[in-house]
Amino acid sequence: MKLLVYSHFFAPSVGGVETIVLSLARGLAGLRKPGGDPEFEVSLATQTSADNFHDGPLPFRVVRRPTLIQLWDLIRASDAVHFAGPSLAPLFLTFLARKPVVVEHHGYQAICPNGLLVHRPDEAVCPGHFLGRDYLECVRCLRQECSTFRSWRRLLMMFPRHFFARCAAANVAISDHTLRRCALPRSSVVYYGIEDSLEGRRPNDAVSLSDGKICFAYVGRLVSEKGIPVLLEASRLLREEGHSFEVRLIGDGPERSNVEAIIARDRLESCVQITGFLTGAAFAEALRDVRVVVMPSIWEETAGLAAIEQMMRGRLVIASDIGGLGEVLGDTGVKCPPGDPAALARAMRDVLRQPTLIDSLGKTARERALQLFVRGRMIAEHAQLYRKVVQDLEN
């Protein structure tokens, strides 16, 4: 089967979507028929430039920044097209070519003009103004980010994007929460899947237990919807109580200057550190002595790849009980109401007072990850979906 994967963002761009798309494409390219021949001939189209990234070693073809004619030729040559998000122009061309479309919803781009379901005027979770046909409120929200003209333009583009998603042969939600929120026909849930990062080691072998000070970490982009100020306020409360601990913010983003200002204002330099964006060995070293990962999101995360990664490593995760993030965690971590520093401080305080929670809940988190979030399962479920939509078209 000739499969085209379209992802607007791809390596060397860094993010959850890019990570999953690369892993999925690699896995599909590695599937074999009983005779040993490849089952899928995978091509990937993206608008991301290669820069210093080398596509040659990848087991699939990568076409970067294709023209509309090149994209049309790729679509025409494919048996099915997988979209990592509802990209409007490529979707239009795929429907024009009458090819089966599979849209995977990593965000809310099919039902929300800003793609996050965040109501920008008050930074609250959006109740669903677009689906509720409250379009003036959508424009009011968008005007927090761009001009009135561009706000109306982005709103108008939502109508064909939502239409194409509703007409897709299959919609893939990355959590039950995303499936319910998007409410699109022909939808099914395929959870993210990742490699077992411990590779046979015990969880404690991957975490330094050298001293008694517990290190909490946030891993991800420094953006407003991730709730970093909530974590900083919780840290301030705990420090004032006299607790000894460390908070490590591993990542970077547009909110870094604001985060640094809060740290300076509340004099948290002694217990809070920003590492910046890290990869490879530097990232592993920053996580070496981390015992607990905190995800204080204030938006409805569609899944929470960072939480899944840390669960697979056997670490305790403290997270907001919101959206797909709370669903991914299940009952294997500690959940708090979103946007509540006092509640987050209580959860962190419990861990400081009862360190045994780290290993016990970390163990159950890893067991859940091995049950639900393995890479082989993700690849197999996608492959079955492509077979079905192509077979349905032939019939």
N, C-alpha and C positions, 0 to 999 in steps of 0.2 A: 504494500500500500504506500502510495506517495502522500506524505503528510507535510503540510506547511504549517509552521508555528509562527504566529505574528505576535511580537512583543515590542511595544513602543520603546521600552527601556530594556537594556541587556548589558552584559559585561562589556567594558570594565565599569559601567555604572554599578553602584552598590546599593542593595536593598533586598527586602524579602522576596519581591516578585522576581527580580533578576536571579536570585539564588535558586528559587524553585524552578524557574523556566530552564535554566542551564541543567539542573539535575534531571528534570523530566526529559529534556531532549536527549541527553546522554543515555538515559535509561532506555528510552524507546529505540534509539539507534542500535542498542545492544541486544534487543530481543531477536530471537532466531526461530525460524520455522523448524518442524521436526527434521527436515533434511539438512539443516544448518545454514540455509540462506537467511539474510536479514528479512524480518517481517515488515519493517517500516523503513522507507527511504525518506529521511527527515531533512527538510530545509527550514531555515529560520530567517525571517526577515525582521529587521529592526531599524529604528531611526537613530540609534546610538552609534557614534563614530568609534572606530577601533582604537585610536590613539596608540598606546604601546601594547595593547592586548593582541596576542597572536591567535588567530582563528584556525591556523593550519592543523594543530594537533587535535582539534575537536572532531568527533566521529560523525559530524553532520555538516552540511553546507550552510554558511552564514552569508546573507546578502544585506549589507549595511546601506542605509539611506537610499533605498531603491526609488527610482522614478515611478510614476503611476503606470507607465508602459511596462517597466520591469516587473512591477508588482502584479499587474494584470497577467503577464506571462507566467509568473510563478503560481498564481491562483489557478489559471487554466490548466496547468500541468499537474495539479494536485488532485487527489481523490477526496481529501477532506482538509479543512482549515481549522486550526485551533487558535483562538484569540485569548491572549493573557490580558483581558479587559476589553470592553466594547469600543474599539477604535473605529471612528465613523467612516472615513474614506475607504479603508480596506474592507470593512464590512459591506459597504455598498457594492464594491467591485465583486466581492464573493457571492453576494446574492444575485448580482447581474450575471455571473458565470454559472449560477445554479449549482453551486457546490455545497455539500453539507457543512454547516457551521457549528462549531462547539465553542461557546464563550465561557471562559472561567472568570469568576468574579472575585478578584482579590481585594476589591474595594467596592464603593457604592456608586460608581460612575454611571450605571444604568438607571439610577433612581434619584440621584442628587447632583445638582450642577457643580458643587465643589468636590464631589466624590468622597466626602468624609462623613456626611450626615452630621456635621457640626454647624450649629447656627452661630455664625461669626459675631453678630451684634452683642450676644451675651456669652459666647463660648460655651453654650450648652448643647446637649444632644438634640438634634433636630427631630421633631415628631414625624417628619415626612411631608414637608410642605409641597414638594413637587407632585408626589402621588396624590396628595390631597387637593391639588389644583389651586393652591394658594401661590400663584406665580409672582405676585407683587412682593410677597415676603421673600421669595427666592432672589429676586433682583435686589431687594434691600440687603440681604445677606451677602450677595456677590459684590456689592458696592464697597464692602469692607476691604476687598482685595483688588479691585480694578475700577475703571471708569464706568459711568452709566451705560455708554454705548457698548463696551465689551461685556458688561453684565447681561444686557439684553441679548447680545449675540450668543453668549454661553448658554443662556436659558433656551433660546430657540434651537440650538444644536442638540439639546436634550431630547427633543421630541423624536427625531429620526433615530437617535442612539437607543432610546427606550423601545422604539418600534422594532428595530432590528434584533434587539435582545429577545423580545417576545416572540419573534419569528424564527429564532435559531433552532436548529435540529436538536440541540441539547444545551442546557445551561448547567455549569458546574459551580456549586457553592462550596467554599472551603470550610464551612461549619454549618450546623443546623440553624444557628442564629442568622447567618448570612442568607440562607435559603428562605427563612421566614421574612426577613426584612425586605429582600428584593422581590419576593412573591412573583417569580417569573414562571411561565409554563415550561414543562419538560425539564424540570430541574432535579438534580440529585446532588448528594454531598460526597465529596472526595476530600478527605483530610490531607493536609500536608504530610509528606513523608521525608525523613532524613536518615542519614547513615548513623549507625551506632558509634558514637565518637569515643567510647571507652575501649572498644575493640578487645573485649574479654577481661579488661582490668576491673577491679572493684571500684565503686564510686569514690571511696576515700583515697584511692591511689592517685586520683586526678586532682585532689585538693590538698594543699598544704595545711597541716594542722599544728604548725610550729608553736604559736603562742596562744594565749587565752583570748585575745581580742578578736571579736567577730567582725568580719568584713562583709558589708552589704554592697551590692553593685546594681546599677542600672545599666542595661545594654541596649543601645538603639540611638536613633536620631534625636537631637535636641530640638524638638518642635513643640509648639504650645499644647497640642492635643495629647501629648504623652504625660502631662501632669508632673513635670519635674519640680515645679515650685511646691507641690504637695509633699513630695519627698523631703525637700529642703526644710519645710516648716516642721515636719515630723522629726527631722534630725535636730532641729533647734530645741524642740520640746524635750527630747531625750538628753541632749547635752546639758540643758538646764537642770535636769534631774540628777546629773552627775554620772551618767552611764559612760563607759569607755567603749568606743566602737569606731569603725571607719566606714565611710560611704564613698564608693568609687563610681564616677559617671564615665562610662566607656562609650564614647561616641562624639559626634559633632553635629552642628546644624545651625539654622538661623537664630535660634534662641540662646546661643551660647553667651552672648554679651549680657543678656538679661539674667541668665543663671549666674554668671560671674558677679553681677551686681548684687544679687540676693546673698550670695556667699559672703561678699565683702560687707554688706550692710549688717548681716546677722553674725558676723565674725565666726564663720564656720570653717575657716581655712585649716584649722587643726584637725578636723574630722572629715572634711569633704574634699575630694580631689577630682579634677576633670582630666582625663587622659588624652582626650581628642580621639579622632578616628584611628582605629588600629586594625591590622589584619595579620594573619600568619602567626609567626612566633611571638611577635609583640602582643598580639591579642591573647594568645594562650598564656603568656607570662602575666598579663594584667589580671587574668582570671584565676591564676594559680592558687592564691590564698583566699579566694572568694567563697564564702560558705552559703550565702543567701542572695538570691536575685530578686530585686523589687521592680515591679512594673505598675506604676501608679496612674495608668491611663485615665483620661477623663472623657475619651470618645469611645464609641462602640467598635473596638477592634474587631476585624472580621475573623481573625484567628489568633495571632500572636506567635509568630515563628520563633522569636527570641525565647519565649516561655517554653516552647516545645524543645528547643535546643538545650536549654538548661535542665529541663526534666530528664532528657535523655542522658545527661551527664550526672544525674543523681543528686542535683542540688535542690534545696528547698526554694520554692518560688512563693513570694508574697505578691499578690496582684489585685487590681481592682476587679470587683465582681460585676463586670459589665461586658456585654456583647459576646463575641466569640472567645474572648480571653478567659472569662469565667468558665465557659464551656470546656475549653481545652484543659484547664487546670482540674476540673472536676472536684473531687473531694481529697485530692492528693497534696494540696498546698494550703496556704492561708489566704483567704479572700477578705477584702475590705470594701466598704462603700466608696465609690469614686468621688474624688474631690474632698475627702474628709481627712485632714492631717492628724486629728486626734485619734481617729480609728487606726490609721496607719501606724502612728506612734505606739498604740497599744499592741498591735501585732508584732512590731519590731521589739518592743519591750518584753513580750512573752518569750521571744526567741533568745533575747539576752539573758533572761532569768532561767530559761529551760533549754539549754543548748542541745539536749538530747532530741528535741523536736527536729533538728536539722537532719540527722541521720535517719530517723524513723520516717518522717514525711518525704525526705529525699528518696528513700528506697521505694516507697509506694509511687512516687512521681515517675521514677524510672520504669517501674513495672507497667504503669499506664502508657508511657511513651512507647515501650516495646510492643505493647498490645495494639495501639491505635495509630502510631505515627512513624511506621517504618517505611523506608523508601520503596522497597519492592512492592508493597501493597499499593502505594500511590501510582506506580508505573503500570501495574497490572490492571487497576481499575480504569485508568485513562485508556489503555489499549483496548479493553473490552468496550468502552464507550465509542471509540472510533470505528471498531468493527461493526457495531450496531447501527450507527448512523449511515455508514456506507451501504450496509445490507438493506436497510430500510429504503434508501434511495433507489437501489437496484430493483426492489420489489414493487 
